[in-house]
Amino acid sequence: MNEIIIAILRSGTPLIYVTLAGVIAQRAGVWNLGLEGLMIIGACATIVGIMLTNSILAAILIAVFICVLASVLLWFVIDRLKANPIIAGLGLTGLGVGGTALAVQSIFGSQASVTAPFGLPKLGPAFGAYGVLSISVAAMPFVVFGMWVLLRRTRFGLRLAACGEHPFAARSVGANPSRMRLVALSIGGVLCAIGGAELAAGSLQFFAQGMTAGRGFMAFAAVIFGASHPVGATFAALFFAVVGALGIRAQLMFGDKIPHDLLQALPYLATVFGVWLSGKLRGGAKAASSFAELKDQ
């Protein structure tokens, strides 16, 4: 039982961090389809940072800086240049996937996977079987709670929701939707950097091209499935992680009886099911009101 829980936490924690980034972006009125690109940038920057600086703290700071910079670029494209947010987000994903491959090739002279000598600090023997988990796993529930407080119980969260749902009205009372979008996307960049760091350095300690394997799009689906609520989206991400862990378990137990490709596809099938169920329960995902503002200005 402990092995299954550990597998769920390992696969679910990076997904939850990136999901929270999608939640705060959506609250600001931006459907962030650049989560996949930001996540792989965070993963690559963490491992490369460890290799170049020999410091996990410096590596995470580098990952945070680059992801925030990429998020600011996304804000500039959709807010100042008035590009379609969906297309801009997909462009950021392409930039992240291609840019990380180019960076690894330029720095190490090869596109092979890069292995770091160490990763994120572990919880340690005091936590028993769960001591193999990284500190970011232990911090995850507190981050979820903090995000819930920030978005649901603070003036900032109320202003952010107003800018996302009724930007014209928010502007009339002194709120600046453009600035709020910038802040939300920047916070999302930090969360994506942490999620990428957990994916690459939490238990694996290496970076390989395409290692996010669509997790950013799963996180986007979790935002929709969880109704853009930080707690609801977290449980949606955990649901996808549970399905993935059960799929791995099924490969070990029934690998000869069930097609391997079908078992590997279970998390993605669960993602499609989640989006479909969300649409049935709530009549489909509705575009944020500020999308019209971004398009019409």
Secondary structure, 3 states (H helix, E strand, C coil): CHHHHHHHHHHHHHHHHHHHHHHHHHHCCCCCCCHHHHHHHHHHHHHHHHHHHCCHHHHHHHHHHHHHHHHHHHHHHHHHCCCCHHHHHHHHHHHHHHHHHHHHHHHHCCCCCEECCCCCCECCHHHHHHHHCEHHHHHHHHHHHHHHHHHHCCHHHHHHHHHHHCHHHHHHCCCCHHHHHHHHHHHHHHHHHHHHHHHHHCCCCEECCCCCCCHHHHHHHHHHHCCCCHHHHHHHHHHHHHHHHHHHHHHHHHCCCCCHHHHHCHHHHHHHHHHHHHHHHHCCCCCCHHHHHHHHC
